Amino acid sequence: MPTLAAPFRRLFTALVSLSLVMSVAPTSLVRAAEPSELFFSEYVEGSSNNKALEIYNPNDFAVDLGGYSVQMYFNGGASAGLTIPISGETIAARDVYVLAQSSADAAILAVADQTNGSGWFNGDDAVTLVHSGSVIDSIGQIGNDPGSQWGTGDASTADNTLRRKASVLGGDTNATDAFDPSLEWDGYPVDTFGGLGSHQTATGGNQPVAITCGASVQALEGVEESATVTASDPDGVVTDIAIDSVTPTDPGTISVTSFTAASADGGEASATVTVGSGTPAGSYAV
């Protein structure tokens, strides 16, 4: 008697495919930075009365100039021979304030915010920027007469223009230590005025949040799977990671199931994105 074979059944397994893309949105808390003090960004010691000082505001907000002054120490003197109070009301965010000798070249005076007609520094005279009685930046060394200048070649304080290197983000508050211009300044030939009136530092502005979503997730229908998403903010703290959207249709079963906040500015936050077991077969972009 012939044997009857059981009916052959083909089993199909449905897949859920999840692509994690940039619609996973982090929330970043940018901490209010401590105000940074102003500092010298350019020094002009040119021919005759071609002398100027550029002061830079590194903050993202305007700074009230009340209480600021420039002091000059002549011929190795230990006390200021000239003090010039800064007369402007404010200096705008990431802007400069130019103080110039009143008989300087017209190109200098064209960008000057304030002028002064007294006898100014030569290459062997120290200069400080003072706020409320405290030195916040200095050029040269108080109490020391270097002879004719500090530094050598174009990177020296006599008959040259010095511009602060873009990597320098604050002033030299120790006005009595040894001074080497080449460490923080770039030097240019005598009567170079082209850069006066603007300054840029190497960093600044609010930096974007970086998100890493990793590879796509594939799961069998009815089986829960998850993936990790990380985010960091160079100048802030990531305090949340959320799903902005799910396409083409949100089944309501894809969610962030755990989150660990960053512990400090620039730190990494992480979240677990889970595809629930009730997610219908299909391909989803999150």
PASE-200928 format. One line per 4 residues: their letters; for each residue x, y, z of C-alpha. Coordinates in steps of 0.25 Angstrom, whole numbers, plus 5000, padded with zeros to 4 digits. Layout:
REM PASE-200928
A = X Y Z; ...
REM end
This chain:
REM PASE-200928
MPTL = 5000 5000 5000; 5006 5013 4996; 5010 5023 5007; 5004 5037 5006
AAPF = 5014 5048 5009; 5010 5059 5019; 5007 5073 5012; 5019 5081 5010
RRLF = 5018 5095 5017; 5028 5106 5014; 5031 5115 5026; 5033 5130 5024
TALV = 5040 5138 5034; 5037 5153 5034; 5048 5163 5037; 5047 5177 5044
SLSL = 5058 5186 5039; 5061 5199 5046; 5071 5209 5041; 5076 5219 5052
VMSV = 5078 5233 5045; 5080 5247 5050; 5065 5249 5053; 5069 5243 5067
APTS = 5071 5257 5074; 5079 5260 5086; 5076 5272 5095; 5088 5279 5100
LVRA = 5090 5288 5112; 5101 5299 5108; 5106 5304 5121; 5108 5318 5123
AEPS = 5123 5320 5122; 5131 5329 5132; 5133 5342 5126; 5147 5343 5120
ELFF = 5156 5356 5122; 5159 5365 5111; 5174 5364 5105; 5183 5371 5096
SEYV = 5182 5365 5082; 5191 5375 5074; 5203 5384 5077; 5208 5394 5068
EGSS = 5222 5400 5071; 5225 5407 5058; 5232 5419 5052; 5230 5433 5059
NNKA = 5217 5433 5066; 5211 5421 5059; 5207 5414 5072; 5194 5406 5075
LEIY = 5189 5395 5084; 5177 5386 5080; 5169 5380 5091; 5160 5368 5089
NPND = 5147 5363 5095; 5147 5348 5094; 5133 5346 5100; 5120 5344 5093
FAVD = 5114 5356 5100; 5118 5371 5101; 5127 5376 5112; 5125 5389 5119
LGGY = 5139 5396 5119; 5137 5403 5132; 5149 5401 5141; 5159 5397 5129
SVQM = 5172 5405 5127; 5185 5403 5119; 5198 5406 5127; 5212 5408 5122
YFNG = 5225 5406 5129; 5237 5414 5124; 5251 5410 5124; 5250 5398 5134
GASA = 5242 5406 5143; 5234 5399 5154; 5222 5409 5154; 5214 5413 5143
GLTI = 5218 5426 5136; 5205 5427 5128; 5191 5422 5131; 5181 5423 5120
PISG = 5166 5420 5125; 5158 5413 5114; 5147 5423 5111; 5138 5415 5102
ETIA = 5125 5410 5108; 5125 5395 5103; 5133 5386 5094; 5124 5377 5086
ARDV = 5125 5361 5086; 5137 5356 5079; 5141 5370 5075; 5153 5379 5077
YVLA = 5155 5393 5083; 5167 5401 5077; 5175 5411 5085; 5184 5419 5077
QSSA = 5194 5431 5079; 5187 5443 5074; 5198 5447 5064; 5199 5433 5058
DAAI = 5198 5430 5043; 5184 5432 5037; 5182 5417 5034; 5183 5415 5049
LAVA = 5174 5427 5053; 5164 5422 5043; 5161 5409 5052; 5164 5416 5065
DQTN = 5153 5416 5076; 5161 5425 5085; 5173 5433 5084; 5183 5439 5094
GSGW = 5194 5450 5091; 5204 5447 5102; 5217 5441 5100; 5215 5426 5097
FNGD = 5224 5414 5099; 5237 5410 5091; 5241 5396 5089; 5248 5395 5103
DAVT = 5235 5400 5111; 5226 5390 5118; 5211 5391 5115; 5199 5386 5123
LVHS = 5184 5385 5122; 5178 5387 5135; 5163 5384 5140; 5159 5389 5154
GSVI = 5173 5390 5159; 5178 5376 5154; 5187 5373 5142; 5179 5365 5132
DSIG = 5190 5365 5121; 5204 5370 5119; 5215 5372 5108; 5229 5373 5113
QIGN = 5234 5372 5127; 5231 5382 5138; 5244 5386 5145; 5253 5381 5134
DPGS = 5260 5390 5123; 5264 5380 5112; 5273 5390 5105; 5265 5393 5093
QWGT = 5254 5382 5092; 5249 5369 5096; 5250 5358 5085; 5257 5357 5072
GDAS = 5255 5360 5058; 5240 5363 5054; 5235 5356 5067; 5241 5368 5076
TADN = 5235 5380 5083; 5243 5391 5075; 5240 5395 5061; 5230 5384 5059
TLRR = 5215 5380 5059; 5212 5368 5068; 5199 5361 5066; 5194 5351 5076
KASV = 5194 5336 5071; 5180 5331 5069; 5183 5320 5079; 5184 5330 5090
LGGD = 5171 5331 5098; 5175 5340 5110; 5185 5350 5115; 5198 5349 5121
TNAT = 5195 5353 5136; 5209 5352 5141; 5215 5365 5137; 5228 5363 5144
DAFD = 5233 5350 5139; 5242 5348 5127; 5235 5352 5113; 5238 5345 5100
PSLE = 5229 5351 5089; 5230 5339 5080; 5223 5330 5090; 5209 5337 5088
WDGY = 5211 5347 5077; 5214 5347 5062; 5223 5358 5057; 5222 5367 5045
PVDT = 5231 5378 5039; 5231 5393 5044; 5218 5401 5040; 5209 5389 5037
FGGL = 5195 5393 5040; 5187 5384 5031; 5181 5375 5042; 5178 5386 5052
GSHQ = 5163 5386 5055; 5160 5372 5055; 5164 5359 5062; 5160 5344 5062
TATG = 5164 5333 5071; 5165 5318 5068; 5152 5315 5075; 5139 5322 5078
GNQP = 5124 5321 5076; 5114 5309 5080; 5119 5296 5074; 5110 5286 5068
VAIT = 5105 5273 5075; 5112 5261 5070; 5103 5248 5068; 5107 5234 5066
CGAS = 5095 5225 5062; 5103 5212 5058; 5098 5201 5049; 5084 5198 5045
VQAL = 5076 5188 5054; 5070 5175 5048; 5060 5167 5056; 5051 5156 5054
EGVE = 5036 5160 5056; 5032 5157 5070; 5046 5158 5075; 5051 5171 5083
ESAT = 5064 5177 5079; 5072 5189 5082; 5083 5198 5078; 5091 5209 5085
VTAS = 5092 5224 5081; 5103 5233 5086; 5104 5248 5086; 5114 5259 5091
DPDG = 5114 5274 5091; 5128 5280 5091; 5124 5292 5099; 5111 5287 5106
VVTD = 5105 5275 5113; 5095 5266 5106; 5084 5264 5115; 5074 5256 5107
IAID = 5073 5248 5094; 5059 5246 5088; 5053 5241 5075; 5048 5252 5066
SVTP = 5041 5243 5056; 5039 5229 5051; 5036 5227 5036; 5028 5223 5028
TDPG = 5018 5220 5039; 5021 5221 5054; 5016 5207 5060; 5017 5213 5074
TISV = 5026 5201 5078; 5040 5208 5075; 5045 5216 5087; 5057 5221 5095
TSFT = 5057 5211 5107; 5069 5216 5115; 5077 5228 5115; 5090 5233 5122
AASA = 5094 5247 5122; 5107 5253 5119; 5115 5256 5132; 5122 5269 5127
DGGE = 5124 5278 5116; 5129 5270 5104; 5125 5257 5111; 5117 5246 5104
ASAT = 5103 5243 5106; 5096 5230 5102; 5083 5224 5100; 5077 5211 5096
VTVG = 5067 5211 5085; 5058 5198 5085; 5049 5191 5075; 5038 5185 5082
SGTP = 5033 5171 5080; 5020 5176 5075; 5026 5184 5063; 5020 5180 5050
AGSY = 5029 5175 5039; 5035 5186 5031; 5046 5196 5029; 5047 5208 5038
AV = 5055 5220 5038; 5057 5227 5052
REM end
